[in-house]
Amino acid sequence: MKEIGKKCCKNCKKLKSVKIYANNLSKVGSGAFKNTKEDGKITVYVKNKKTYNKIVKKLKKSGAKTQTYKYKKKK
């Protein structure tokens, strides 16, 4: 996946968990996770912790501020 589109999961109140394979993710659209379930879980599969931190920062900026994040190493 190279990009998550603008407003792709906006207002998805029933979205409980998301798995993102983010080694090649370069962009997260604005408002992509705005108004989603507050106690949702986002698992990010990346090659290292540095990339994980960058992706989490982008996800939080796109509206996923209250969700729980989990790091999984994936080549």
Phi and psi restraints in degrees (value plus and minus 20) as a CYANA .aco file:
   2 LYS   PHI    -123.9   -83.9
   2 LYS   PSI     -44.3    -4.3
   3 GLU   PHI    -177.0  -137.0
   3 GLU   PSI     125.4   165.4
   4 ILE   PHI    -124.4   -84.4
   4 ILE   PSI     104.0   144.0
   5 GLY   PHI     -88.6   -48.6
   5 GLY   PSI     140.0   180.0
   6 LYS   PHI     -83.9   -43.9
   6 LYS   PSI     107.3   147.3
   7 LYS   PHI      39.9    79.9
   7 LYS   PSI       9.1    49.1
   8 CYS   PHI     -86.9   -46.9
   8 CYS   PSI     -56.1   -16.1
   9 CYS   PHI    -139.3   -99.3
   9 CYS   PSI       2.8    42.8
  10 LYS   PHI     -83.5   -43.5
  10 LYS   PSI     114.8   154.8
  11 ASN   PHI      44.1    84.1
  11 ASN   PSI       3.6    43.6
  12 CYS   PHI    -107.4   -67.4
  12 CYS   PSI      63.0   103.0
  13 LYS   PHI     -88.4   -48.4
  13 LYS   PSI     -45.0    -5.0
  14 LYS   PHI    -111.8   -71.8
  14 LYS   PSI     -19.6    20.4
  15 LEU   PHI     -91.0   -51.0
  15 LEU   PSI      87.8   127.8
  16 LYS   PHI    -110.7   -70.7
  16 LYS   PSI     -60.9   -20.9
  17 SER   PHI    -165.3  -125.3
  17 SER   PSI     130.4   170.4
  18 VAL   PHI    -155.9  -115.9
  18 VAL   PSI     116.0   156.0
  19 LYS   PHI    -131.8   -91.8
  19 LYS   PSI     105.8   145.8
  20 ILE   PHI    -142.0  -102.0
  20 ILE   PSI     100.6   140.6
  21 TYR   PHI    -113.7   -73.7
  21 TYR   PSI      80.9   120.9
  22 ALA   PHI    -132.5   -92.5
  22 ALA   PSI       0.2    40.2
  23 ASN   PHI     -79.8   -39.8
  23 ASN   PSI     -54.3   -14.3
  24 ASN   PHI    -128.8   -88.8
  24 ASN   PSI     -10.9    29.1
  25 LEU   PHI     -90.9   -50.9
  25 LEU   PSI     103.2   143.2
  26 SER   PHI    -134.2   -94.2
  26 SER   PSI     -40.9    -0.9
  27 LYS   PHI    -165.5  -125.5
  27 LYS   PSI     118.4   158.4
  28 VAL   PHI    -141.0  -101.0
  28 VAL   PSI      99.1   139.1
  29 GLY   PHI     -84.8   -44.8
  29 GLY   PSI     134.8   174.8
  30 SER   PHI     -87.2   -47.2
  30 SER   PSI     115.1   155.1
  31 GLY   PHI      51.3    91.3
  31 GLY   PSI      -2.4    37.6
  32 ALA   PHI     -80.8   -40.8
  32 ALA   PSI     -55.5   -15.5
  33 PHE   PHI    -141.0  -101.0
  33 PHE   PSI       5.3    45.3
  34 LYS   PHI     -90.7   -50.7
  34 LYS   PSI     117.1   157.1
  35 ASN   PHI      40.7    80.7
  35 ASN   PSI      14.2    54.2
  36 THR   PHI    -111.4   -71.4
  36 THR   PSI     155.7   195.7
  37 LYS   PHI     -77.7   -37.7
  37 LYS   PSI     109.0   149.0
  38 GLU   PHI     -87.9   -47.9
  38 GLU   PSI     -51.9   -11.9
  39 ASP   PHI    -121.8   -81.8
  39 ASP   PSI       7.2    47.2
  40 GLY   PHI     -90.4   -50.4
  40 GLY   PSI     143.5   183.5
  41 LYS   PHI    -139.9   -99.9
  41 LYS   PSI     113.8   153.8
  42 ILE   PHI    -140.8  -100.8
  42 ILE   PSI      97.8   137.8
  43 THR   PHI    -122.0   -82.0
  43 THR   PSI     105.4   145.4
  44 VAL   PHI    -132.4   -92.4
  44 VAL   PSI      99.0   139.0
  45 TYR   PHI    -117.7   -77.7
  45 TYR   PSI      92.8   132.8
  46 VAL   PHI    -162.1  -122.1
  46 VAL   PSI     151.2   191.2
  47 LYS   PHI     -99.5   -59.5
  47 LYS   PSI     -47.6    -7.6
  48 ASN   PHI    -172.9  -132.9
  48 ASN   PSI     147.1   187.1
  49 LYS   PHI     -86.8   -46.8
  49 LYS   PSI     -52.3   -12.3
  50 LYS   PHI     -82.8   -42.8
  50 LYS   PSI     -65.4   -25.4
  51 THR   PHI     -85.3   -45.3
  51 THR   PSI     -59.5   -19.5
  52 TYR   PHI     -77.5   -37.5
  52 TYR   PSI     -66.2   -26.2
  53 ASN   PHI     -82.8   -42.8
  53 ASN   PSI     -57.5   -17.5
  54 LYS   PHI     -84.8   -44.8
  54 LYS   PSI     -63.0   -23.0
  55 ILE   PHI     -86.7   -46.7
  55 ILE   PSI     -62.9   -22.9
  56 VAL   PHI     -81.9   -41.9
  56 VAL   PSI     -59.8   -19.8
  57 LYS   PHI     -80.5   -40.5
  57 LYS   PSI     -63.6   -23.6
  58 LYS   PHI     -85.3   -45.3
  58 LYS   PSI     -60.5   -20.5
  59 LEU   PHI     -85.8   -45.8
  59 LEU   PSI     -61.5   -21.5
  60 LYS   PHI     -84.7   -44.7
  60 LYS   PSI     -57.3   -17.3
  61 LYS   PHI     -85.6   -45.6
  61 LYS   PSI     -49.4    -9.4
  62 SER   PHI    -105.9   -65.9
  62 SER   PSI     -17.0    23.0
  63 GLY   PHI      99.2   139.2
  63 GLY   PSI     -27.7    12.3
  64 ALA   PHI    -111.5   -71.5
  64 ALA   PSI      46.0    86.0
  65 LYS   PHI    -107.0   -67.0
  65 LYS   PSI     -52.9   -12.9
  66 THR   PHI    -119.6   -79.6
  66 THR   PSI     -22.7    17.3
  67 GLN   PHI     -94.1   -54.1
  67 GLN   PSI     140.4   180.4
  68 THR   PHI    -114.1   -74.1
  68 THR   PSI     114.1   154.1
  69 TYR   PHI    -129.6   -89.6
  69 TYR   PSI     125.1   165.1
  70 LYS   PHI    -154.9  -114.9
  70 LYS   PSI     116.6   156.6
  71 TYR   PHI    -117.4   -77.4
  71 TYR   PSI     109.8   149.8
  72 LYS   PHI    -150.3  -110.3
  72 LYS   PSI     110.8   150.8
  73 LYS   PHI    -100.7   -60.7
  73 LYS   PSI     109.7   149.7
  74 LYS   PHI    -166.7  -126.7
  74 LYS   PSI     111.4   151.4
